[in-house]
Amino acid sequence: MIRYVAFLRAINVAGQKLIKMEELARIFTAAGLKNARTYIQSGNVIFDSTSANAVALRKKVEQALLNVLGYEVTVMIRPLANIEAIVRRNPFKKIKTSAEAVVYVVFLSDEPRHVPRLPLVSAIENLDIFEVRDGAAFIVTRRKKNGLFGYPNKFVEKELGVLGTTRSWNTVNKILKAAEKT
């Protein structure tokens, strides 16, 4: 069995595409995936499968979600080993986080159509993409003049030409710990 983490894009955000996590786990189980469980409300599902084909699993899960929910949900599926490697490498180790700087990972649906010269800065969102690797973009956001932090998803999708879903670095680490438990 291979343990995977599925990151769902744009569910339970601003009252849109609402789904209870128990229902989400049930959909994964009904699709034939084992030991499906969720982590927090943003659409993170940990599951096991005998399949080593993440692309086929993604198609299977997206179809199951469409059949049950009636709308499309983009899913990024990563073997747990991929998440472990990212966390072990810690692309943020040289970044000083603070009350003014927060770090995010944007998991990408596919390989980027092109990777621009990095770092890539968004003055509007006050963030920069400093690395694209391992199926993800790594981002530092800073507080904007209005006091809020920039949110990287739309910027990353536009610049890299693929869909993505964003998780804070802290959340990625917590998902890893939850997934390592049996």
C-alpha positions in Angstrom: 0.0 0.0 0.0 1.1 3.5 -0.8 -0.1 6.4 1.4 -1.2 9.5 -0.5 -2.4 13.0 0.3 -5.0 14.6 -1.8 -5.3 18.4 -1.8 -8.6 19.6 -3.1 -8.8 23.0 -4.8 -11.4 25.6 -3.9 -13.8 23.8 -1.6 -15.2 25.3 1.6 -13.9 28.7 0.6 -16.1 31.8 1.2 -19.2 29.7 1.4 -18.7 28.0 -2.0 -18.5 24.3 -2.8 -19.3 23.3 0.7 -18.7 19.7 1.8 -18.5 18.1 5.1 -15.2 16.3 5.7 -17.0 13.0 6.7 -18.7 13.1 3.3 -15.4 13.7 1.6 -13.8 10.7 3.3 -16.8 8.6 2.4 -16.5 9.6 -1.3 -12.9 8.5 -1.3 -13.7 5.2 0.4 -16.6 4.6 -2.1 -14.1 5.1 -4.9 -12.1 2.1 -3.6 -9.4 4.0 -1.6 -8.4 2.7 1.8 -8.2 4.3 5.2 -9.5 7.7 3.9 -9.5 10.4 6.5 -9.5 14.2 6.3 -7.4 16.8 7.9 -9.1 20.2 8.7 -11.8 21.7 6.6 -9.8 22.9 3.6 -10.0 19.6 1.7 -7.0 17.5 2.6 -7.5 13.8 2.4 -5.1 11.1 3.5 -5.6 7.7 2.0 -3.9 4.4 1.0 -4.0 2.7 -2.4 -2.2 -0.2 -4.1 -1.9 1.9 -7.2 1.4 3.7 -7.9 -0.3 5.8 -10.6 -1.1 9.1 -9.1 -2.5 10.4 -12.4 -5.0 7.6 -12.6 -5.9 8.1 -8.9 -6.5 11.8 -9.5 -8.9 11.0 -12.4 -10.7 8.4 -10.4 -11.2 10.8 -7.4 -12.2 13.8 -9.6 -14.8 11.6 -11.3 -16.1 10.3 -8.0 -16.4 13.9 -6.7 -18.2 15.0 -9.8 -20.6 12.1 -9.6 -21.5 12.8 -6.0 -21.3 16.6 -5.8 -22.4 17.5 -9.2 -19.5 19.9 -9.9 -15.9 19.5 -10.8 -13.2 19.7 -8.2 -9.5 19.8 -9.1 -7.5 17.4 -7.0 -3.7 17.3 -6.5 -2.6 13.9 -5.3 0.9 13.4 -3.9 2.5 10.2 -2.5 3.3 10.8 1.2 7.0 10.3 0.2 6.8 13.5 -1.9 5.4 15.5 1.0 8.1 14.0 3.3 10.8 15.0 0.9 9.5 18.6 0.6 9.4 18.9 4.4 12.8 17.3 4.9 14.3 19.7 2.3 12.5 22.7 3.8 12.7 25.2 1.0 11.9 27.9 3.6 14.9 27.3 5.9 16.5 30.6 4.8 13.3 32.6 5.0 12.7 34.5 8.3 9.0 34.3 9.0 7.4 36.8 11.3 4.2 38.7 11.9 4.9 40.4 8.6 6.0 37.4 6.5 4.1 34.1 5.9 5.2 31.2 3.8 2.9 29.0 1.6 3.1 26.0 -0.7 1.0 26.0 -3.8 0.5 22.4 -5.0 0.3 22.3 -8.8 -2.2 20.2 -10.8 0.4 19.6 -13.6 3.9 20.6 -14.6 4.0 24.3 -15.2 3.6 25.3 -18.9 6.6 27.6 -18.3 8.6 28.6 -15.2 9.5 32.3 -15.4 12.8 33.7 -14.0 12.7 33.5 -10.3 12.0 35.1 -7.9 8.8 36.2 -9.5 7.3 39.1 -7.6 3.7 40.4 -7.4 3.7 44.0 -6.2 -0.2 43.9 -5.9 -0.3 40.8 -3.7 3.1 41.6 -2.0 4.5 38.1 -2.5 7.1 36.3 -4.4 7.5 32.9 -5.9 11.1 31.9 -5.1 11.1 28.3 -6.2 9.1 25.9 -8.3 10.0 22.2 -7.7 8.5 18.9 -6.8 5.1 19.8 -8.3 4.8 22.9 -6.1 5.5 26.6 -6.0 7.0 28.0 -2.8 5.9 31.5 -1.8 6.7 34.2 0.7 3.9 36.7 1.3 4.2 39.9 3.2 1.6 42.1 4.8 0.0 44.6 2.4 -0.8 48.2 3.2 -4.3 47.2 4.1 -2.9 44.9 6.8 -3.9 41.7 5.0 -1.5 39.2 3.5 -1.4 38.5 -0.2 -2.9 35.2 -1.3 -0.8 33.4 -3.9 -3.2 31.1 -5.7 -4.4 33.3 -8.6 -1.0 34.8 -9.2 0.7 31.4 -9.3 -2.0 29.9 -11.6 -1.7 32.9 -14.0 2.1 33.0 -14.1 2.7 29.2 -14.3 -0.3 28.4 -16.5 -1.7 25.5 -14.3 -4.2 25.2 -11.5 -3.0 25.0 -7.9 -4.2 24.9 -4.3 -2.5 26.7 -1.5 -1.6 25.5 2.0 0.5 27.3 4.6 3.8 25.7 5.4 2.5 25.0 9.0 -0.4 23.1 7.5 1.8 21.1 5.2 3.9 20.0 8.2 0.7 19.1 10.3 -0.7 17.1 7.4 2.6 15.2 7.2 2.4 14.4 10.9 -1.3 13.3 10.6 -0.5 11.1 7.6 2.4 9.4 9.3 0.0 8.1 12.0 -1.7 4.8 11.1 
